[in-house]
Amino acid sequence: MAAESMEDPMRKVIGAAFISLDGVMQAPGGPDEDTTGGFALGGWLFNSFDEEVGQQIDRLFSGDFDLLLGRRTYDIFAAYWPFVEGEDKALGARFDRAAKYVVTRGDQPLPWQNSHRVPDMSALAELKRGDGPDLIIQGSSTLYPQLLKAGLIDRLTVMTFPVVLGSGKRLFGDGTPPLSMRMIDHEVTGGGTVIATYEPDGGVKPGSFQAIPPTAAELERRHRMKEGLW
């Protein structure tokens, strides 16, 4: 008889994000992928993509998986992956077969086969407790603050490319809660991309390097900071 303390297995939510050094993840794939907000640097990933990044993507999608997408990323994927040819056709076929769970409060059609609407984080938590393969996030910058706040991300692989974009949608956008992350794996590719994988590790635990009591000058500085004069 199994021990009563054993927990039922749960599906994992795994994020994988391409980001710039300044944290932007908008439109890595092409100029017309996402121009919202006047973003004009779409396709920034192309010239930094290297063999090791490709291997990381292959590992990510090597087993059974379902996709977890925001509505705009779903629109991008649905207009591309079912129709792709050449060397990407095999991955397109895998995306086609996988269940696509789209986090959206809207009622717009989801015509890509095996697509399912997820209205909120509570519904996603219920989905996570059910049977099925792990849920992999691609793109979908708006999902990360919600998922982290709800405690629903189990693992996050961040691929940081040696480029600074200045503006655009960021991985950790508005609404991201403070939290600590524990690195479980990392590598640096030949092209200078840092691939690091993290798992949540509780809240942020502040400390202090101050070795002496605050001086009069420091107390005055703090007062001016509090009053908005600093």
N, CA, C and O of each residue as an XYZ file, in Angstrom:
920
protein
N       0.848     -1.200      0.000
C       0.000      0.000      0.000
C       0.881      1.248      0.000
O       1.835      1.330      0.774
N       0.576      2.202     -0.846
C       1.376      3.422     -0.926
C       1.204      4.266      0.320
O       0.134      4.286      0.929
N       2.259      4.956      0.690
C       2.180      5.829      1.853
C       1.195      6.950      1.597
O       1.121      7.490      0.493
N       0.433      7.299      2.632
C      -0.589      8.331      2.462
C       0.017      9.695      2.197
O      -0.643     10.573      1.643
N       1.296      9.882      2.597
C       1.920     11.198      2.429
C       2.362     11.462      1.001
O       2.698     12.593      0.651
N       2.364     10.419      0.173
C       2.788     10.624     -1.208
C       1.766     11.465     -1.955
O       0.563     11.227     -1.856
N       2.251     12.451     -2.702
C       1.364     13.336     -3.449
C       1.138     12.791     -4.848
O       2.005     12.137     -5.429
N      -0.042     13.073     -5.374
C      -0.302     12.699     -6.755
C       0.600     13.521     -7.675
O       0.828     14.704     -7.418
N       1.109     12.917     -8.728
C       1.946     13.675     -9.656
C       1.136     14.786    -10.323
O      -0.047     14.616    -10.620
N       1.784     15.911    -10.550
C       1.144     17.038    -11.210
C       1.915     17.380    -12.470
O       3.115     17.128    -12.577
N       1.208     17.951    -13.409
C       1.869     18.470    -14.592
C       2.708     19.680    -14.193
O       2.339     20.441    -13.299
N       3.846     19.845    -14.873
C       4.686     21.011    -14.625
C       4.396     22.083    -15.669
O       4.067     21.786    -16.817
N       4.525     23.324    -15.246
C       4.485     24.463    -16.154
C       5.916     24.939    -16.331
O       6.565     25.360    -15.373
N       6.404     24.869    -17.574
C       7.805     25.156    -17.870
C       7.881     26.316    -18.859
O       7.364     26.229    -19.972
N       8.520     27.384    -18.447
C       8.708     28.526    -19.332
C      10.056     28.459    -20.023
O      11.034     27.983    -19.446
N      10.108     28.933    -21.257
C      11.365     29.033    -22.008
C      11.315     30.337    -22.785
O      10.474     30.508    -23.668
N      12.216     31.259    -22.455
C      12.125     32.601    -23.009
C      13.427     33.035    -23.653
O      14.506     32.838    -23.096
N      13.313     33.636    -24.846
C      14.422     34.326    -25.494
C      14.374     35.779    -25.041
O      13.359     36.449    -25.233
N      15.457     36.281    -24.442
C      15.442     37.673    -24.013
C      16.745     38.371    -24.386
O      17.777     37.731    -24.593
N      16.673     39.698    -24.467
C      17.865     40.518    -24.663
C      18.527     40.760    -23.309
O      17.980     40.390    -22.270
N      19.704     41.383    -23.324
C      20.389     41.691    -22.071
C      19.558     42.594    -21.165
O      19.677     42.524    -19.942
N      18.719     43.440    -21.755
C      17.877     44.311    -20.951
C      16.473     43.735    -20.757
O      15.538     44.466    -20.429
N      16.331     42.433    -20.959
C      15.112     41.748    -20.562
C      13.957     41.770    -21.535
O      12.859     41.338    -21.185
N      14.167     42.264    -22.760
C      13.085     42.352    -23.744
C      12.930     41.013    -24.458
O      13.917     40.392    -24.852
N      11.683     40.575    -24.621
C      11.415     39.315    -25.316
C      10.452     39.491    -26.489
O       9.980     38.505    -27.055
N      10.163     40.717    -26.851
C       9.196     40.984    -27.921
C       9.759     40.640    -29.292
O      10.885     41.011    -29.622
N       8.970     39.931    -30.083
C       9.217     39.704    -31.513
C      10.629     39.234    -31.836
O      11.311     39.879    -32.632
N      11.094     38.133    -31.247
C      12.431     37.664    -31.614
C      12.511     37.083    -33.020
O      13.591     37.043    -33.609
N      11.371     36.628    -33.573
C      11.418     35.825    -34.780
C      11.437     36.552    -36.104
O      11.981     36.024    -37.073
N      10.858     37.758    -36.189
C      10.803     38.436    -37.472
C      10.262     39.843    -37.359
O       9.644     40.179    -36.349
N      10.474     40.686    -38.372
C      10.090     42.102    -38.312
C       8.604     42.349    -38.100
O       8.232     43.351    -37.490
N       7.749     41.462    -38.588
C       6.305     41.681    -38.500
C       5.634     40.828    -37.432
O       4.407     40.745    -37.380
N       6.429     40.198    -36.586
C       5.873     39.307    -35.573
C       5.019     40.052    -34.559
O       3.909     39.620    -34.250
N       5.530     41.182    -34.030
C       4.785     41.960    -33.048
C       5.339     43.381    -33.037
O       6.366     43.654    -32.415
N       4.649     44.278    -33.730
C       5.084     45.669    -33.807
C       4.320     46.562    -32.836
O       4.455     47.784    -32.896
N       3.513     45.977    -31.936
C       2.739     46.781    -30.994
C       3.674     47.628    -30.141
O       4.782     47.214    -29.800
N       3.192     48.842    -29.800
C       4.010     49.775    -29.038
C       5.092     50.431    -29.871
O       5.992     51.075    -29.332
N       5.006     50.267    -31.208
C       6.004     50.856    -32.083
C       7.322     50.100    -32.104
O       8.348     50.656    -32.497
N       7.309     48.831    -31.683
C       8.553     48.057    -31.647
C       9.056     47.809    -33.066
O       8.338     47.256    -33.898
N      10.294     48.221    -33.338
C      10.819     48.196    -34.711
C      12.016     47.273    -34.885
O      12.683     47.319    -35.918
N      12.300     46.430    -33.887
C      13.482     45.577    -33.953
C      13.127     44.097    -34.001
O      13.915     43.250    -33.581
N      11.938     43.789    -34.514
C      11.546     42.400    -34.644
C      12.534     41.605    -35.484
O      13.036     42.090    -36.497
N      12.806     40.375    -35.050
C      13.804     39.552    -35.720
C      15.193     39.680    -35.125
O      16.173     39.245    -35.729
N      15.284     40.277    -33.939
C      16.580     40.525    -33.313
C      17.321     39.231    -32.947
O      18.537     39.254    -32.756
N      16.610     38.119    -32.849
C      17.235     36.864    -32.467
C      18.041     36.224    -33.605
O      18.995     35.486    -33.354
N      17.659     36.506    -34.843
C      18.157     35.768    -35.996
C      19.679     35.668    -36.037
O      20.222     34.576    -36.202
N      20.359     36.777    -35.891
C      21.814     36.784    -36.047
C      22.567     36.343    -34.796
O      23.795     36.265    -34.814
N      21.849     36.052    -33.708
C      22.488     35.564    -32.487
C      22.199     34.088    -32.227
O      22.779     33.488    -31.323
N      21.306     33.510    -33.015
C      20.943     32.105    -32.825
C      22.129     31.219    -33.195
O      22.743     31.415    -34.244
N      22.461     30.242    -32.338
C      23.585     29.360    -32.630
C      23.215     27.904    -32.342
O      22.096     27.601    -31.926
N      24.170     27.022    -32.570
C      23.895     25.578    -32.487
C      23.433     25.159    -31.100
O      22.514     24.352    -30.966
N      24.073     25.710    -30.063
C      23.708     25.312    -28.706
C      22.292     25.742    -28.348
O      21.590     25.017    -27.644
N      21.858     26.915    -28.823
C      20.473     27.333    -28.596
C      19.516     26.371    -29.290
O      18.490     25.993    -28.724
N      19.854     25.976    -30.517
C      19.033     25.011    -31.225
C      18.927     23.696    -30.477
O      17.860     23.084    -30.442
N      20.023     23.258    -29.880
C      20.011     22.023    -29.102
C      19.126     22.154    -27.869
O      18.442     21.206    -27.486
N      19.142     23.328    -27.251
C      18.281     23.563    -26.091
C      16.808     23.466    -26.490
O      16.004     22.879    -25.767
N      16.462     24.034    -27.627
C      15.083     23.958    -28.105
C      14.701     22.516    -28.414
O      13.592     22.084    -28.100
N      15.619     21.770    -29.028
C      15.353     20.358    -29.317
C      15.075     19.582    -28.031
O      14.170     18.748    -27.990
N      15.855     19.856    -26.979
C      15.643     19.159    -25.704
C      14.302     19.538    -25.098
O      13.606     18.695    -24.532
N      13.947     20.794    -25.218
C      12.691     21.276    -24.632
C      11.489     20.549    -25.206
O      10.537     20.238    -24.491
N      11.541     20.279    -26.513
C      10.396     19.663    -27.181
C      10.668     18.212    -27.584
O      10.069     17.704    -28.532
N      11.574     17.546    -26.859
C      11.937     16.180    -27.235
C      10.922     15.147    -26.761
O      10.792     14.091    -27.381
N      10.211     15.419    -25.694
C       9.226     14.479    -25.166
C       7.810     14.918    -25.456
O       7.571     15.770    -26.312
N       6.867     14.325    -24.730
C       5.473     14.748    -24.860
C       5.296     16.094    -24.168
O       5.907     16.342    -23.129
N       4.480     16.948    -24.727
C       4.229     18.260    -24.150
C       2.909     18.807    -24.668
O       2.420     18.393    -25.720
N       2.344     19.733    -23.926
C       1.287     20.603    -24.406
C       1.823     22.026    -24.380
O       2.808     22.310    -23.699
N       1.179     22.916    -25.116
C       1.602     24.315    -25.161
C       0.677     25.177    -24.307
O      -0.540     24.990    -24.309
N       1.261     26.114    -23.584
C       0.519     27.114    -22.826
C       0.873     28.471    -23.408
O       2.036     28.874    -23.379
N      -0.112     29.178    -23.934
C       0.139     30.388    -24.711
C      -0.779     31.520    -24.297
O      -1.924     31.298    -23.903
N      -0.262     32.743    -24.390
C      -1.129     33.904    -24.358
C      -1.846     34.035    -25.692
O      -1.459     33.396    -26.670
N      -2.880     34.851    -25.740
C      -3.711     34.913    -26.944
C      -2.945     35.439    -28.145
O      -3.125     34.922    -29.248
N      -2.098     36.445    -27.975
C      -1.377     36.992    -29.121
C      -0.324     36.016    -29.631
O      -0.143     35.885    -30.842
N       0.371     35.331    -28.731
C       1.321     34.317    -29.189
C       0.592     33.185    -29.888
O       1.095     32.636    -30.869
N      -0.579     32.833    -29.399
C      -1.381     31.821    -30.085
C      -1.677     32.260    -31.517
O      -1.546     31.465    -32.448
N      -2.072     33.513    -31.700
C      -2.359     34.012    -33.048
C      -1.126     33.909    -33.953
O      -1.232     33.525    -35.118
N       0.050     34.260    -33.401
C       1.291     34.174    -34.185
C       1.576     32.727    -34.562
O       1.880     32.433    -35.718
N       1.482     31.834    -33.605
C       1.771     30.419    -33.854
C       0.781     29.816    -34.839
O       1.170     29.089    -35.753
N      -0.512     30.122    -34.650
C      -1.554     29.509    -35.475
C      -1.464     29.950    -36.932
O      -1.920     29.242    -37.829
N      -0.877     31.119    -37.163
C      -0.718     31.611    -38.532
C       0.581     31.131    -39.177
O       0.826     31.403    -40.352
N       1.409     30.425    -38.422
C       2.716     30.019    -38.949
C       2.955     28.508    -38.894
O       3.189     27.879    -39.926
N       2.897     27.934    -37.706
C       3.357     26.565    -37.534
C       2.559     25.509    -38.298
O       3.166     24.535    -38.745
N       1.259     25.630    -38.477
C       0.561     24.602    -39.263
C       0.948     24.599    -40.742
O       0.645     23.647    -41.461
N       1.615     25.656    -41.196
C       1.904     25.811    -42.620
C       3.393     25.734    -42.950
O       3.771     25.812    -44.119
N       4.235     25.585    -41.940
C       5.674     25.669    -42.148
C       6.179     24.473    -42.955
O       5.636     23.373    -42.863
N       7.212     24.704    -43.732
C       7.824     23.645    -44.543
C       9.316     23.576    -44.213
O       9.802     24.325    -43.366
N      10.027     22.690    -44.873
C      11.473     22.601    -44.711
C      11.871     21.977    -43.397
O      11.174     21.105    -42.878
N      13.013     22.430    -42.848
C      13.589     21.798    -41.670
C      12.741     21.986    -40.418
O      12.905     21.235    -39.457
N      11.834     22.974    -40.402
C      10.971     23.206    -39.243
C       9.649     22.440    -39.319
O       8.829     22.528    -38.405
N       9.440     21.701    -40.391
C       8.154     21.025    -40.587
C       7.867     20.006    -39.480
O       6.724     19.862    -39.047
N       8.916     19.292    -39.020
C       8.714     18.278    -37.986
C       8.247     18.920    -36.680
O       7.345     18.400    -36.023
N       8.854     20.044    -36.301
C       8.412     20.730    -35.087
C       7.008     21.279    -35.271
O       6.195     21.237    -34.347
N       6.719     21.795    -36.462
C       5.366     22.273    -36.738
C       4.335     21.173    -36.563
O       3.246     21.413    -36.041
N       4.682     19.954    -37.003
C       3.763     18.830    -36.860
C       3.546     18.491    -35.389
O       2.438     18.129    -34.992
N       4.592     18.605    -34.582
C       4.455     18.326    -33.153
C       3.571     19.379    -32.470
O       2.740     19.049    -31.624
N       3.764     20.651    -32.850
C       2.904     21.700    -32.316
C       1.454     21.474    -32.752
O       0.520     21.721    -31.988
N       1.280     21.006    -33.980
C      -0.056     20.756    -34.508
C      -0.777     19.691    -33.683
O      -1.962     19.827    -33.382
N      -0.059     18.642    -33.323
C      -0.660     17.541    -32.569
C      -0.895     17.887    -31.103
O      -1.847     17.400    -30.494
N      -0.032     18.724    -30.535
C      -0.115     19.036    -29.111
C      -1.386     19.807    -28.790
O      -1.924     20.525    -29.633
N      -1.851     19.650    -27.570
C      -2.942     20.507    -27.094
C      -2.398     21.912    -26.876
O      -1.308     22.087    -26.332
N      -3.162     22.907    -27.303
C      -2.795     24.305    -27.114
C      -3.762     24.928    -26.113
O      -4.953     25.045    -26.398
N      -3.265     25.327    -24.945
C      -4.097     25.966    -23.928
C      -3.821     27.464    -23.966
O      -2.698     27.915    -23.739
N      -4.866     28.216    -24.258
C      -4.730     29.647    -24.508
C      -5.374     30.416    -23.351
O      -6.578     30.310    -23.115
N      -4.559     31.186    -22.639
C      -5.060     31.966    -21.512
C      -5.662     33.255    -22.049
O      -4.939     34.154    -22.479
N      -6.978     33.343    -22.022
C      -7.673     34.517    -22.556
C      -9.055     34.620    -21.937
O      -9.726     33.613    -21.709
N      -9.470     35.849    -21.668
C     -10.828     36.085    -21.192
C     -11.783     36.370    -22.353
O     -12.994     36.465    -22.157
N     -11.229     36.506    -23.565
C     -12.052     36.804    -24.730
C     -12.752     35.564    -25.253
O     -12.496     34.443    -24.814
N     -13.652     35.802    -26.214
C     -14.407     34.691    -26.800
C     -14.086     34.529    -28.289
O     -14.881     33.960    -29.037
N     -12.922     35.029    -28.719
C     -12.527     34.926    -30.114
C     -12.333     33.457    -30.482
O     -11.983     32.650    -29.621
N     -12.555     33.098    -31.745
C     -12.373     31.706    -32.165
C     -10.923     31.250    -31.973
O      -9.984     32.040    -32.071
N     -10.774     29.958    -31.699
C      -9.451     29.330    -31.604
C      -9.428     28.199    -32.622
O      -9.628     27.040    -32.261
N      -9.184     28.526    -33.910
C      -9.402     27.556    -34.983
C      -8.347     26.472    -35.120
O      -8.612     25.439    -35.734
N      -7.162     26.678    -34.569
C      -6.105     25.674    -34.683
C      -6.535     24.423    -33.935
O      -7.021     24.512    -32.807
N      -6.364     23.275    -34.543
C      -6.840     22.037    -33.925
C      -6.218     21.821    -32.543
O      -5.081     22.216    -32.284
N      -6.999     21.184    -31.665
C      -6.575     20.868    -30.292
C      -6.326     22.124    -29.457
O      -5.473     22.125    -28.570
N      -7.073     23.189    -29.743
C      -6.933     24.429    -28.980
C      -8.034     24.526    -27.933
O      -9.184     24.164    -28.183
N      -7.662     25.021    -26.754
C      -8.597     25.078    -25.634
C      -8.437     26.411    -24.907
O      -7.320     26.894    -24.726
N      -9.537     26.992    -24.499
C      -9.539     28.273    -23.802
C      -9.345     28.048    -22.306
O      -9.974     27.170    -21.716
N      -8.467     28.850    -21.696
C      -8.263     28.847    -20.247
C      -8.589     30.257    -19.759
O      -7.824     31.179    -20.045
N      -9.686     30.464    -19.036
C     -10.135     31.827    -18.742
C      -9.334     32.563    -17.672
O      -9.304     33.794    -17.674
N      -8.685     31.841    -16.757
C      -7.996     32.530    -15.664
C      -7.013     31.581    -14.987
O      -6.889     30.418    -15.370
N      -6.314     32.097    -13.973
C      -5.303     31.310    -13.284
C      -5.899     30.169    -12.470
O      -5.257     29.134    -12.294
N      -7.111     30.348    -11.976
C      -7.758     29.257    -11.238
C      -8.017     28.069    -12.151
O      -7.804     26.920    -11.765
N      -8.476     28.354    -13.358
C      -8.705     27.278    -14.325
C      -7.387     26.617    -14.718
O      -7.336     25.405    -14.923
N      -6.324     27.407    -14.823
C      -5.027     26.839    -15.152
C      -4.517     25.956    -14.015
O      -3.945     24.895    -14.266
N      -4.719     26.380    -12.780
C      -4.303     25.558    -11.642
C      -5.026     24.220    -11.657
O      -4.424     23.188    -11.363
N      -6.306     24.227    -11.995
C      -7.063     22.982    -12.094
C      -6.525     22.117    -13.229
O      -6.397     20.902    -13.077
N      -6.216     22.728    -14.345
C      -5.625     21.999    -15.469
C      -4.292     21.369    -15.064
O      -4.008     20.228    -15.429
N      -3.489     22.097    -14.325
C      -2.174     21.620    -13.882
C      -2.309     20.397    -12.980
O      -1.441     19.524    -12.983
N      -3.380     20.331    -12.216
C      -3.579     19.195    -11.315
C      -4.082     17.950    -12.039
O      -4.111     16.867    -11.455
N      -4.474     18.090    -13.293
C      -5.027     16.977    -14.047
C      -3.958     16.125    -14.701
O      -2.760     16.332    -14.506
N      -4.418     15.169    -15.478
C      -3.515     14.275    -16.194
C      -3.032     14.927    -17.484
O      -3.714     15.776    -18.058
N      -1.864     14.524    -17.924
C      -1.349     15.012    -19.193
C       0.118     15.360    -19.097
O       0.696     15.334    -18.011
N       0.727     15.687    -20.225
C       2.152     16.060    -20.236
C       2.368     17.453    -19.673
O       1.415     18.183    -19.401
N       3.632     17.810    -19.503
C       3.965     19.145    -19.006
C       3.500     20.210    -20.000
O       3.354     19.953    -21.195
N       3.276     21.398    -19.475
C       2.818     22.543    -20.256
C       4.001     23.472    -20.490
O       4.602     23.964    -19.536
N       4.337     23.716    -21.750
C       5.495     24.538    -22.095
C       5.014     25.888    -22.633
O       4.164     25.956    -23.520
N       5.578     26.946    -22.076
C       5.247     28.308    -22.509
C       6.275     28.760    -23.525
O       7.477     28.604    -23.312
N       5.806     29.320    -24.630
C       6.675     29.993    -25.586
C       6.146     31.409    -25.786
O       4.938     31.621    -25.897
N       7.062     32.375    -25.829
C       6.610     33.760    -25.954
C       5.724     34.121    -24.775
O       6.010     33.772    -23.629
N       4.628     34.838    -25.082
C       3.569     35.067    -24.080
C       4.064     35.856    -22.871
O       3.924     35.408    -21.733
N       4.640     37.027    -23.119
C       5.212     37.826    -22.032
C       4.185     38.187    -20.973
O       4.535     38.283    -19.797
N       2.933     38.388    -21.349
C       1.926     38.805    -20.371
C       1.580     37.704    -19.377
O       1.001     37.983    -18.327
N       1.926     36.460    -19.692
C       1.597     35.365    -18.785
C       2.500     35.320    -17.558
O       2.048     34.930    -16.482
N       3.753     35.705    -17.695
C       4.710     35.451    -16.618
C       4.367     36.146    -15.304
O       4.419     35.490    -14.264
N       4.019     37.433    -15.288
C       3.645     38.025    -14.000
C       2.472     37.302    -13.346
O       2.480     37.090    -12.134
N       1.463     36.921    -14.129
C       0.305     36.219    -13.572
C       0.686     34.850    -13.018
O       0.276     34.481    -11.917
N       1.470     34.107    -13.785
C       1.858     32.764    -13.374
C       2.737     32.785    -12.128
O       2.566     31.965    -11.226
N       3.674     33.722    -12.082
C       4.551     33.808    -10.920
C       3.769     34.235     -9.679
O       4.011     33.727     -8.584
N       2.843     35.156     -9.850
C       2.025     35.595     -8.720
C       1.171     34.465     -8.187
O       0.951     34.365     -6.980
N       0.682     33.602     -9.090
C      -0.168     32.480     -8.682
C       0.651     31.262     -8.259
O       0.079     30.259     -7.832
N       1.969     31.330     -8.368
C       2.808     30.205     -7.976
C       2.676     29.004     -8.887
O       2.764     27.867     -8.425
N       2.465     29.235    -10.181
C       2.187     28.136    -11.099
C       3.356     27.758    -11.996
O       3.261     26.782    -12.740
N       4.452     28.500    -11.948
C       5.612     28.140    -12.762
C       6.522     27.212    -11.953
O       6.893     27.520    -10.820
N       6.871     26.084    -12.549
C       7.758     25.127    -11.893
C       9.212     25.290    -12.323
O      10.127     25.009    -11.549
N       9.421     25.738    -13.545
C      10.783     25.839    -14.068
C      10.806     26.910    -15.152
O       9.842     27.077    -15.899
N      11.911     27.625    -15.224
C      12.041     28.697    -16.210
C      13.441     28.679    -16.803
O      14.433     28.843    -16.092
N      13.509     28.476    -18.118
C      14.782     28.553    -18.832
C      14.849     29.884    -19.567
O      14.009     30.183    -20.416
N      15.848     30.668    -19.233
C      16.027     31.997    -19.816
C      17.258     31.962    -20.708
O      18.364     31.680    -20.248
N      17.056     32.251    -21.987
C      18.161     32.324    -22.939
C      18.437     33.800    -23.222
O      17.679     34.460    -23.934
N      19.535     34.308    -22.653
C      19.852     35.730    -22.710
C      20.901     35.977    -23.788
O      22.031     35.496    -23.700
N      20.504     36.734    -24.806
C      21.356     36.959    -25.973
C      22.115     38.280    -25.839
O      21.619     39.215    -25.212
N      23.310     38.365    -26.420
C      24.150     39.553    -26.272
C      23.700     40.709    -27.163
O      24.406     41.107    -28.090
N      22.532     41.232    -26.872
C      21.979     42.362    -27.613
C      21.149     43.204    -26.649
O      20.473     42.659    -25.776
N      21.194     44.509    -26.798
C      20.405     45.444    -25.981
C      19.396     46.118    -26.895
O      19.771     46.702    -27.912
N      18.105     46.043    -26.537
C      17.048     46.545    -27.420
C      16.451     47.875    -26.961
O      15.863     48.594    -27.768
N      16.590     48.206    -25.703
C      16.162     49.530    -25.250
C      14.720     49.646    -24.852
O      14.407     50.333    -23.880
N      13.823     48.994    -25.574
C      12.402     49.054    -25.245
C      11.734     47.804    -25.786
O      12.309     47.071    -26.591
N      10.509     47.573    -25.331
C       9.760     46.412    -25.777
C       9.191     45.635    -24.594
O       9.462     45.956    -23.437
N       8.415     44.631    -24.892
C       7.790     43.820    -23.846
C       8.849     42.984    -23.138
O       9.687     42.339    -23.768
N       8.787     43.013    -21.817
C       9.812     42.352    -21.014
C       9.288     41.079    -20.348
O       8.089     40.924    -20.114
N      10.210     40.188    -20.056
C       9.857     38.938    -19.407
C       9.201     39.191    -18.059
O       8.150     38.621    -17.766
N       9.802     40.032    -17.245
C       9.255     40.317    -15.923
C       8.622     41.707    -15.960
O       9.218     42.691    -15.520
N       7.409     41.765    -16.490
C       6.712     43.035    -16.672
C       5.947     43.459    -15.434
O       6.135     42.910    -14.348
N       5.077     44.451    -15.616
C       4.281     44.973    -14.508
C       3.479     43.857    -13.854
O       2.902     43.006    -14.531
N       3.454     43.876    -12.525
C       2.707     42.874    -11.782
C       3.530     41.674    -11.360
O       3.017     40.793    -10.670
N       4.800     41.616    -11.756
C       5.647     40.506    -11.333
C       5.912     40.609     -9.832
O       6.341     41.662     -9.361
N       5.668     39.551     -9.076
C       5.902     39.608     -7.629
C       7.377     39.433     -7.308
O       8.114     38.868     -8.116
N       7.827     39.903     -6.150
C       9.197     39.619     -5.739
C       9.325     38.145     -5.366
O       8.456     37.595     -4.690
N      10.393     37.516     -5.802
C      10.633     36.115     -5.455
C      12.093     35.780     -5.698
O      12.781     36.463     -6.456
N      12.557     34.726     -5.049
C      13.900     34.211     -5.271
C      13.829     33.049     -6.245
O      12.841     32.316     -6.283
N      14.886     32.887     -7.032
C      14.980     31.777     -7.972
C      16.283     31.026     -7.707
O      17.305     31.632     -7.386
N      16.237     29.707     -7.844
C      17.407     28.861     -7.644
C      17.863     28.324     -8.991
O      17.094     27.654     -9.681
N      19.097     28.607     -9.373
C      19.623     28.110    -10.638
C      19.915     26.621    -10.525
O      20.585     26.185     -9.589
N      19.408     25.832    -11.488
C      19.660     24.396    -11.474
C      20.530     23.944    -12.646
O      21.008     22.810    -12.662
N      20.738     24.826    -13.628
C      21.581     24.461    -14.769
C      21.956     25.726    -15.516
O      21.198     26.696    -15.514
N      23.130     25.728    -16.161
C      23.502     26.879    -16.969
C      24.597     26.489    -17.947
O      25.335     25.528    -17.728
N      24.687     27.246    -19.022
C      25.779     27.122    -19.979
C      25.909     28.431    -20.743
O      24.965     29.218    -20.817
N      27.094     28.655    -21.311
C      27.330     29.796    -22.180
C      27.670     29.246    -23.553
O      28.594     28.444    -23.688
N      26.941     29.664    -24.565
C      27.146     29.132    -25.907
C      28.349     29.806    -26.575
O      28.861     30.818    -26.097
N      28.779     29.220    -27.684
C      29.894     29.793    -28.427
C      29.627     31.201    -28.919
O      30.558     31.986    -29.099
N      28.341     31.532    -29.140
C      27.977     32.862    -29.599
C      27.756     33.858    -28.485
O      27.416     35.013    -28.742
N      27.947     33.419    -27.230
C      27.832     34.344    -26.102
C      26.463     34.390    -25.453
O      26.216     35.258    -24.616
N      25.566     33.486    -25.809
C      24.251     33.433    -25.169
C      24.347     32.650    -23.859
O      24.946     31.575    -23.809
N      23.753     33.199    -22.809
C      23.707     32.524    -21.513
C      22.368     31.795    -21.398
O      21.308     32.420    -21.440
N      22.425     30.477    -21.253
C      21.225     29.665    -21.074
C      21.205     29.210    -19.625
O      22.056     28.425    -19.206
N      20.247     29.696    -18.863
C      20.173     29.376    -17.439
C      18.764     28.913    -17.090
O      17.773     29.496    -17.532
N      18.696     27.862    -16.295
C      17.406     27.301    -15.890
C      17.226     27.484    -14.387
O      18.132     27.205    -13.602
N      16.050     27.952    -14.000
C      15.758     28.295    -12.615
C      14.487     27.585    -12.143
O      13.625     27.207    -12.936
N      14.406     27.420    -10.819
C      13.178     27.000    -10.170
C      12.857     27.994     -9.059
O      13.774     28.516     -8.425
N      11.568     28.270     -8.804
C      11.206     29.206     -7.726
C      11.758     28.729     -6.383
O      11.802     27.531     -6.104
N      12.175     29.684     -5.564
C      12.810     29.350     -4.290
C      12.340     30.276     -3.179
O      13.141     30.745     -2.369
N      11.030     30.539     -3.145
C      10.466     31.338     -2.065
C      10.565     32.830     -2.301
O      10.852     33.282     -3.410
N      10.325     33.584     -1.248
C      10.338     35.033     -1.348
C      11.740     35.614     -1.282
O      12.717     34.900     -1.059
N      11.818     36.921     -1.481
C      13.092     37.631     -1.378
C      13.406     37.864      0.101
O      12.533     38.270      0.870
N      14.638     37.609      0.489
C      15.046     37.724      1.892
C      16.075     38.852      2.007
O      17.272     38.601      1.873
N      15.633     40.079      2.252
C      16.570     41.211      2.302
C      17.531     41.110      3.492
O      17.230     40.483      4.507
N      18.674     41.736      3.337
C      19.664     41.844      4.401
C      20.313     43.205      4.326
O      19.794     44.099      3.658
N      21.430     43.384      4.990
C      22.109     44.678      4.977
C      23.613     44.483      5.109
O      24.080     43.640      5.875
N      24.371     45.287      4.338
C      25.827     45.307      4.435
C      26.310     46.409      5.384
O      27.518     46.553      5.578
N      25.407     47.188      5.978
C      25.825     48.277      6.848
C      26.506     47.728      8.096
O      25.950     46.882      8.797
N      27.703     48.212      8.364
C      28.498     47.702      9.482
C      28.514     48.651     10.679
O      29.040     48.302     11.735
N      27.942     49.849     10.525
C      27.929     50.816     11.626
C      26.517     51.370     11.756
O      25.745     51.318     10.798
N      26.162     51.905     12.936
C      24.862     52.572     13.075
C      24.770     53.747     12.114
O      25.794     54.340     11.776
N      23.550     54.103     11.659
C      23.425     55.215     10.714
C      23.929     56.520     11.313
O      23.612     56.864     12.451
N      24.721     57.239     10.522
C      25.262     58.526     10.947
C      24.190     59.600     10.815
O      23.124     59.363     10.247
N      24.487     60.785     11.347
C      23.557     61.910     11.219
C      23.336     62.251      9.755
O      22.218     62.569      9.350
N      24.408     62.184      8.950
C      24.278     62.469      7.520
C      23.389     61.435      6.843
O      22.603     61.766      5.955
N      23.517     60.178      7.269
C      22.681     59.124      6.687
C      21.221     59.293      7.088
O      20.326     59.095      6.267
N      20.975     59.656      8.344
C      19.596     59.878      8.790
C      18.973     61.046      8.034
O      17.794     61.001      7.681
N      19.764     62.096      7.783
C      19.263     63.231      7.012
C      18.947     62.810      5.589
O      17.933     63.227      5.031
N      19.819     61.972      4.982
C      19.564     61.462      3.616
C      18.265     60.665      3.562
O      17.478     60.819      2.628
N      18.042     59.818      4.560
C      16.823     59.011      4.599
C      15.577     59.898      4.727
O      14.542     59.622      4.121
N      15.695     60.958      5.520
C      14.575     61.880      5.687
C      14.233     62.544      4.356
O      13.066     62.623      3.974
N      15.282     63.029      3.640
C      15.047     63.665      2.356
C      14.461     62.663      1.334
O      13.631     63.030      0.502
N      14.902     61.408      1.412
C      14.356     60.384      0.530
C      12.878     60.169      0.832
O      12.068     60.068     -0.090
N      12.518     60.098      2.106
C      11.125     59.894      2.483
C      10.235     61.034      2.044
O       9.081     60.824      1.670
N      10.775     62.251      2.089
C      10.005     63.433      1.710
C      10.001     63.686      0.210
O       9.375     64.638     -0.255
N      10.694     62.842     -0.554
C      10.746     63.018     -1.993
C      11.690     64.110     -2.440
O      11.551     64.637     -3.544
N      12.665     64.462     -1.585
C      13.584     65.545     -1.883
C      14.967     65.054     -2.267
O      15.854     65.870     -2.515
N      15.172     63.796     -2.321
C      16.511     63.216     -2.564
C      16.736     62.944     -4.029
O      17.801     62.460     -4.411
